[in-house]
Amino acid sequence: MEAHPFFGAELSIPWLPVCLIDDHSEKEGAMKYMLLIYQGTAPTPRSPEEWAKLSEDEQKAVFADYQAINQTPGVTPGLGLDAPETATTVRVQGGKTLTTDGPFVEIKEAIGGYLLFEADDLDAAIELAARIPAARLGGAVEVRPLV
């Protein structure tokens, strides 16, 4: 069991929304896709008030869904990202590096995590993206082929 960093409680399932294991060999001819997870308004343990709006069974289902994604053949490591407020946006103008605290996009549009998926086609990647809880709970998942 693992201690949840926000609640301090022990959880029987991982609390991170995306923490994937790389145990899959590359398939010949398969495409690689990056799935960018936008949390949007999807409740997460990072926002305890919103997370508490889900029943305990719904919370467990979210964790179970991410665990099932962890076990999907072709999935390679991805990690959850820290809160968008911790971002630093970097630009170079006139040869000078300029930094701005926070993300470039609206907080609700910021990426919350990612994973890589090796699949035979885009349809398989879309099918996996649809299984990501954020996609059904107020967020979105962008599927992009790697070049």
C-alpha positions in Angstrom: 0.0 0.0 0.0 1.1 3.5 -0.8 0.6 6.7 1.1 -1.4 9.3 -0.8 0.6 12.6 -0.9 -2.4 14.9 -0.5 -4.5 12.9 1.9 -1.7 11.0 3.8 -3.9 7.9 3.7 -2.9 4.5 2.6 -4.3 3.5 -0.8 -4.5 -0.1 -2.0 -4.1 1.1 -5.6 -1.6 3.7 -7.0 -2.8 7.3 -6.7 -1.0 8.7 -9.7 -3.3 8.8 -12.7 -0.6 7.7 -15.2 2.4 5.7 -14.1 3.0 3.1 -16.8 5.5 0.2 -17.0 7.7 -0.4 -20.1 7.6 -4.1 -20.6 6.6 -4.3 -24.2 8.8 -4.9 -27.2 8.5 -2.9 -30.3 6.3 -4.4 -33.0 7.5 -4.2 -36.6 5.4 -1.8 -38.6 3.5 -0.5 -35.7 3.0 3.2 -35.2 3.9 5.0 -32.0 1.4 7.6 -30.6 1.7 10.0 -27.8 -1.5 10.4 -25.8 -1.5 13.8 -24.1 -4.0 13.9 -21.2 -5.7 17.2 -20.5 -7.4 16.9 -17.1 -9.8 19.8 -17.8 -12.5 19.7 -15.2 -12.0 16.0 -14.5 -11.8 15.5 -10.7 -8.4 14.3 -9.4 -6.9 13.7 -5.9 -5.1 17.0 -6.4 -8.4 18.9 -5.9 -9.8 17.2 -2.8 -13.2 19.0 -3.0 -13.8 17.9 -6.6 -12.5 14.4 -6.0 -14.8 14.0 -3.0 -17.8 14.6 -5.3 -17.1 11.1 -6.8 -18.3 8.2 -4.7 -15.8 5.9 -3.3 -16.7 3.3 -5.9 -16.2 5.9 -8.7 -12.8 6.9 -7.3 -11.8 3.2 -7.2 -13.0 2.8 -10.8 -10.8 5.7 -11.9 -7.8 4.1 -10.3 -8.7 0.6 -11.7 -9.1 2.1 -15.2 -5.6 3.6 -15.1 -4.2 0.3 -13.8 -5.8 -1.5 -16.7 -4.2 1.0 -19.1 -0.9 0.2 -17.3 -1.3 -3.4 -18.4 -2.2 -2.7 -22.0 0.2 -4.2 -24.5 2.1 -1.5 -26.4 1.9 1.1 -23.6 5.2 2.6 -22.5 6.1 4.8 -19.6 4.2 8.1 -19.0 4.1 10.1 -15.9 1.7 12.5 -14.3 2.8 16.1 -14.4 2.9 18.5 -11.5 0.2 21.2 -11.3 0.1 23.7 -14.2 0.8 26.5 -11.7 4.3 25.1 -11.3 5.1 25.5 -15.0 7.6 28.0 -16.4 7.0 29.1 -20.0 10.2 30.0 -22.0 10.4 32.1 -25.1 13.4 33.6 -26.9 12.9 37.1 -28.4 15.7 39.2 -29.9 18.2 36.6 -28.6 17.1 37.0 -25.0 15.5 34.3 -23.0 12.2 35.3 -21.4 10.4 33.3 -18.8 6.9 33.5 -17.5 5.5 31.8 -14.4 2.7 29.4 -15.2 1.6 27.6 -18.3 1.1 29.2 -21.7 -2.5 27.9 -22.0 -5.5 28.2 -19.7 -5.1 26.0 -16.6 -8.0 23.8 -17.7 -6.2 23.2 -21.0 -2.9 22.2 -19.5 -1.5 18.7 -19.9 -1.8 16.6 -16.8 0.1 13.6 -18.0 1.0 11.6 -21.0 1.8 8.1 -22.2 3.3 6.5 -25.3 1.4 3.7 -27.2 2.6 1.5 -29.9 -0.3 0.2 -32.0 -1.1 -1.0 -35.5 -3.2 2.0 -36.3 -4.9 5.2 -35.2 -8.1 3.4 -34.3 -6.3 1.4 -31.7 -4.8 4.6 -30.2 -8.2 6.3 -30.2 -9.7 3.2 -28.4 -7.1 3.4 -25.7 -7.6 7.2 -25.4 -11.3 6.7 -24.8 -10.5 4.4 -21.9 -8.6 7.2 -20.0 -10.8 8.4 -17.2 -10.0 12.1 -17.9 -11.6 11.8 -21.3 -15.0 11.0 -19.8 -14.8 13.1 -16.6 -14.4 16.6 -18.2 -11.0 16.5 -19.8 -9.7 15.3 -23.1 -6.9 13.1 -24.6 -5.0 14.3 -27.7 -3.6 11.4 -29.8 -0.6 12.4 -31.9 1.6 10.1 -34.1 5.3 10.3 -33.4 7.6 11.0 -36.4 
